[in-house]
Amino acid sequence: MLYKDCGGERCNQEHRWVNPKYWLTRENLLKVSNMIIVAKSYVLRMKLLKLFYEDT
């Protein structure tokens, strides 16, 4: 399930699972966008850790 636009950029796999119904209200949109930000920072952290452990 894909969405056309999400915050001005194309949606990717990280938050493709979100139910389209949740995008209807502003409050839910804020919740979902916060979840996306958390998810992206988590993924980035995991990538950085992986790089760090590969170097040592």
Secondary structure, 3 states (H helix, E strand, C coil): CCCCCECCECCCHHHCCCCHHHHCCHHHHHHHHHHHHHHHHHHHHHHHHHHHHHHC
